[in-house]
């Protein structure tokens, strides 16, 4: 009963923070059938949104630990699930569609899958948008201003210890559809456990922090928006353009993109300095800037504070100013639990704990937690209540 299996997998994935809605066309089931074998689908539904070692998962799967370890490694390599390495041990967990296993298909996506992904993206809703925020390109930020470090792209990157870069799946997807983008393609940055997963599965390559900084500088040169994880401690940062990026395309169709993205800034214009040279019109990805009768006008409802117009304004007629915005979640897990809470999902029950959870420390403690025998009953308790 393959179709029934994929229907149940869809329901399972819709309970993850990012969601996986049903459609009238059934394209979501076609995507799952393209990515998952029936066996992979069945096994994935028995995983949790919490890292577990192969020995624990093997009991649930009804197979030997050795066979479970082989299968988990295979599924992680394909891109279906997440592998977390801690010490000498590997732990595995299920993940959501986007941002999640879709991005792990960057090395294997073909035209058929690209067509289905584009058809499906309009059904995803704002849950995907809420997983990102916009930070300004470095040249747009006044170095003397008191901007929080988590709103400065270069400061965010400088404090990372491990970085990786991968080809942007959105650009690859559009290229497969005949819409080749001339901007740089190797622009999808990941850090920490995100980078470790990309490197170990071969989905991305390890880079130095200096190279990561050069990539974001190159993004400014090519009018690409910086979109990190919507948290203070990030696991990834996208360098996006609205011709390719699914998130920016979703934003762009809104009359007021500023209402749907977390950004600490808006642009301010100084009319007396503006010469209407038109450079800012070309760089704006949200069509927030227009020219009428030789005058440049800015629609603040469309401005998402990326700073691309500011960084190249030779007349210094534009600057970024702070705007009121919701607090930035502390970390990746905090962000996901907030999203789950808004959607009324069980994972949202863990939000108070996730606010104070250090992701690097959590990963480091996994072997000790399972070695002590405390983790398994705790995870089983949360699973019975639908939290993980």
C-alpha atoms as one frame of an Amber mdcrd trajectory, in Angstrom:
protein
   0.000   0.000   0.000   2.594   2.629  -1.079   0.045   5.456  -1.415  -1.293
   4.819   2.088   2.296   4.796   3.409   3.049   8.191   1.861  -0.234   9.607
   3.150   0.742   8.582   6.673   4.231  10.020   6.144   2.663  13.305   5.038
   0.593  13.396   8.215   3.701  12.631  10.257   5.686  15.434   8.583   2.832
  17.893   9.030   3.353  17.520  12.774   6.891  18.891  12.455   7.321  22.648
  13.095   7.569  23.625   9.417   4.549  21.547   8.416   3.755  19.538   5.286
   0.218  20.354   4.100  -1.989  18.320   1.814  -2.956  19.629  -1.615  -5.788
  18.931  -4.052  -3.309  17.843  -6.726  -1.489  15.440  -4.407   1.896  16.829
  -5.447   3.161  16.466  -1.879   2.679  12.690  -2.073   4.539  12.587  -5.391
   7.440  14.429  -3.755   7.559  11.895  -0.942   7.393   8.965  -3.377  10.277
  10.516  -5.309  12.414  10.920  -2.188  11.465   7.980   0.053  11.187   4.296
  -0.710   8.197   2.688   1.063  10.642   1.165   3.561  12.361   4.530   4.179
   8.963   6.127   4.749   7.918   3.430   7.234  11.185   3.652   9.168  11.213
   7.461   9.215   7.803   7.540  10.871   9.293   5.560  13.763  11.958   8.197
  14.426  11.582  11.154  16.762  12.415  14.840  16.752  15.145  14.040  19.253
  18.562  12.469  18.574  18.751   8.769  19.410  21.550   6.194  19.014  21.155
   3.220  16.635  20.801   0.790  19.572  17.637   2.528  20.771  16.171   2.924
  17.286  16.950  -0.715  16.435  14.591  -1.956  19.149  11.759   0.138  17.716
  12.548  -0.969  14.174  12.743  -4.638  15.149  16.204  -5.251  13.694  19.769
  -5.753  14.898  21.772  -2.745  16.051  24.305  -3.352  13.278  21.634  -3.404
  10.561  19.892  -0.344  12.054  23.192   1.574  12.111  23.783   0.738   8.441
  20.264   1.775   7.439  20.361   5.011   9.441  23.691   5.975   7.881  22.265
   5.224   4.426  19.162   7.343   5.045  21.254  10.236   6.390  23.544  10.004
   3.357  20.516  10.147   1.054  19.298  13.239   2.917  16.118  11.894   4.526
  17.119  12.290   8.176  19.696  14.074  10.314  22.848  12.490  11.703  24.423
  14.206  14.708  27.974  13.236  15.604  29.079  13.645  19.227  32.370  12.314
  20.498  32.734   8.881  18.925  29.000   8.346  18.603  26.334   8.985  15.970
  22.753   9.920  16.801  19.830  10.152  14.391  16.511  11.949  14.254  13.728
  12.801  11.841  13.580  16.283  10.377  11.045  18.506   8.662  10.641  19.133
   4.938  11.802  22.758   4.801  14.123  23.924   6.137  15.192  20.303   6.406
  15.513  17.276   4.161  14.599  19.184   0.986  17.894  21.092   1.206  19.775
  17.799   1.679  18.753  16.773  -1.852  20.920  19.517  -3.355  23.265  16.930
  -4.888  20.555  14.667  -6.334  17.606  16.901  -7.293  16.511  16.461 -10.920
  14.077  18.333 -13.157  11.100  16.172 -12.178  11.617  16.856  -8.474  12.337
  20.536  -9.150   8.998  20.916 -10.938   7.125  19.287  -8.058   8.929  21.379
  -5.420   8.015  24.618  -7.197   4.377  23.527  -7.485   4.289  22.629  -3.779
   6.044  25.699  -2.360   2.995  27.951  -2.690   1.147  25.661  -0.243   3.754
  25.854   2.522   2.545  29.083   4.071   4.469  31.412   6.347   5.928  28.706
   8.606   8.939  28.540   6.279   9.401  32.310   6.276   9.397  32.409  10.070
  12.463  30.169  10.187  14.633  32.948   8.751  15.362  36.584   9.421  17.136
  39.224   7.377  20.401  40.833   8.447  21.967  43.698   6.503  25.045  43.319
   4.355  28.108  44.590   6.195  28.722  47.674   4.074  25.228  48.946   4.891
  25.843  49.055   8.640  27.278  52.113  10.337  30.266  50.743  12.312  29.665
  53.301  15.067  26.036  52.262  15.645  24.965  50.128  18.603  23.571  47.223
  16.575  23.358  43.887  18.371  26.042  41.410  17.311  23.403  38.875  16.213
  22.220  41.427  13.626  25.694  41.798  12.096  26.451  39.115   9.516  30.211
  39.265   9.921  30.015  39.160  13.718  27.701  36.156  13.534  30.166  34.294
  11.327  33.311  35.274  13.235  32.142  33.512  16.394  31.598  30.193  14.577
  34.067  27.317  14.930  33.010  25.105  12.027  31.639  26.250   8.677  30.572
  24.591   5.427  29.214  25.808   2.114  26.936  24.064  -0.374  25.417  24.896
  -3.711  22.126  26.761  -3.320  19.342  24.264  -4.001  17.053  27.079  -5.176
  19.545  28.116  -7.859  20.116  24.516  -8.889  16.364  23.957  -9.009  15.787
  27.016 -11.206  18.651  25.993 -13.463  17.021  22.590 -13.994  13.846  24.447
 -14.985  15.744  26.507 -17.580  16.075  29.654 -15.473  19.827  29.745 -14.990
  20.983  32.439 -12.543  24.182  34.388 -13.224  24.816  35.094  -9.537  27.154
  32.846  -7.483  25.707  29.396  -6.769  27.888  28.078  -3.942  26.356  30.344
  -1.302  24.477  28.169   1.218  26.413  28.473   4.487  25.999  26.212   7.511
  27.661  26.231  10.898  28.199  23.996  13.928  26.125  20.792  13.836  24.581
  21.921  10.548  28.027  22.182   8.962  29.110  18.865  10.482  26.109  17.099
   8.918  26.711  18.669   5.497  30.404  17.758   5.567  29.926  14.163   6.770
  27.241  13.449   4.159  29.155  15.168   1.362  26.324  17.644   0.734  28.709
  20.548   1.363  32.398  21.211   1.823  34.218  22.488   4.883  35.495  26.048
   4.603  37.421  28.421   6.829  35.733  31.274   8.631  37.657  33.655   6.370
  36.156  32.005   3.292  32.681  32.267   4.819  33.260  36.005   5.313  34.333
  36.349   1.687  31.135  34.605   0.583  28.927  37.152   2.380  31.036  40.004
   0.964  30.517  38.516  -2.497  26.798  38.356  -1.760  26.741  42.136  -1.278
  28.592  42.640  -4.554  25.971  40.527  -6.339  22.908  42.042  -4.619  22.072
  38.930  -2.613  20.136  39.118   0.667  21.607  37.540   3.815  19.071  35.326
   5.596  20.348  33.427   8.648  18.437  31.167  11.010  15.838  33.176  12.921
  17.802  32.842  16.152  20.722  34.457  17.925  22.819  31.292  17.625  22.467
  30.178  14.020  22.971  26.910  12.130  22.809  28.313   8.602  22.862  31.493
   6.537  21.443  31.781   3.022  22.629  34.293   0.436  19.487  34.827  -1.622
  18.155  36.539  -4.727  14.460  36.895  -5.502  14.762  35.310  -8.941  15.663
  31.937  -7.400  15.031  31.832  -3.655  11.711  30.196  -2.770  11.517  32.224
   0.453  12.012  35.559  -1.307   9.543  34.601  -4.019   7.011  33.821  -1.283
   7.750  37.171   0.361   7.574  39.105  -2.862   3.973  38.151  -3.624   2.808
  39.808  -0.390   1.700  43.444  -0.627   3.598  44.101   2.607   6.690  41.847
   2.789   7.901  43.813   5.816   5.080  42.263   7.849   6.189  38.698   7.131
   9.917  38.730   7.813  11.930  39.384  10.948  14.349  42.220  10.337  15.688
  44.830  12.719  15.869  47.557  10.076  14.131  49.698   7.495  15.676  52.044
   4.978  15.578  55.829   5.359  15.965  58.224   2.437  17.555  61.682   2.485
  15.853  63.334  -0.522  18.222  66.271  -0.683  21.144  63.937  -1.421  19.452
  61.684  -3.963  20.412  62.110  -7.637  18.030  59.384  -8.896  20.956  57.436
 -10.366  18.901  54.223 -10.315  21.460  51.890  -8.727  19.204  51.157  -5.757
  16.298  50.237  -8.054  18.406  47.536  -9.696  19.600  46.054  -6.381  16.320
  45.955  -4.459  14.970  42.380  -4.380  11.512  43.305  -3.041  10.562  46.025
  -5.546  10.359  48.452  -2.635  12.003  51.234  -4.654  10.471  52.929  -7.679
  11.108  56.010  -9.784   8.392  58.474 -10.785   9.040  61.695 -12.688  12.738
  61.551 -11.857  12.130  60.991  -8.147  13.019  57.846  -6.236  10.287  56.636
  -3.890  10.483  53.948  -1.216   7.576  51.771  -0.131   8.455  50.898   3.474
   5.784  48.191   3.533   7.948  46.298   1.030  11.329  47.037   2.644  12.885
  44.123   4.544  16.002  45.951   5.737  18.608  43.990   3.767  20.740  47.080
   3.108  21.530  46.269  -0.522  20.388  49.721  -1.589  22.423  51.431   1.148
  25.757  49.720   0.552  26.132  51.061  -3.004  24.563  54.525  -2.684  27.399
  56.806  -3.708  25.482  59.887  -2.565  24.838  58.485   0.939  21.173  59.249
   0.370  20.054  56.050   2.103  20.674  54.554   5.530  19.271  51.828   7.748
  17.254  52.711  10.839  16.017  50.430  13.595  12.450  49.169  13.509  10.338
  47.490  16.166  10.417  43.740  15.851   9.703  40.658  17.906  12.562  39.323
  20.053  14.930  36.978  18.243  14.770  33.391  19.622  17.826  32.320  21.587
  18.756  29.342  19.432  17.619  27.029  16.663  15.620  24.724  18.942  13.962
  27.713  20.602  12.924  29.003  17.174  11.461  25.657  16.110   9.595  25.224
  19.400   8.112  28.724  19.070   6.919  27.864  15.578   5.475  24.568  16.822
   3.709  26.374  19.661   2.053  28.782  17.212   0.834  25.808  15.186  -0.472
  24.028  18.285   2.001  21.150  17.962   3.380  19.024  20.788   6.974  20.149
  20.258   5.832  23.613  21.308   5.357  22.311  24.858   9.156  22.234  25.135
   9.559  25.933  24.359  10.394  27.009  27.961  13.213  24.445  28.057  14.498
  25.284  24.580  14.888  28.959  25.494  17.711  28.064  27.858  19.193  25.121
  25.949  22.679  25.525  24.525  22.706  23.500  21.306  26.494  22.785  21.334
  26.319  21.692  24.987  23.222  19.583  24.295  25.034  17.743  21.484  28.128
  17.289  23.637  26.038  15.775  26.448  24.201  13.212  24.286  26.647  10.319
  24.877  26.562  10.941  28.631  22.748  11.179  28.673  22.299   7.851  26.906
  25.248   6.226  28.679  23.701   7.035  32.047  20.371   5.501  31.041  18.494
   8.766  31.611  17.814   9.765  28.017  15.822   6.786  26.730  12.995   6.872
  29.318  12.887  10.671  29.101  12.519  10.589  25.302   9.905   7.820  25.544
   7.954   9.964  28.028   7.999  12.954  25.654   7.118  10.787  22.649   4.039
   9.334  24.363   2.793  12.874  24.838   3.506  13.828  21.232   6.242  16.304
  22.091   9.032  14.741  19.998
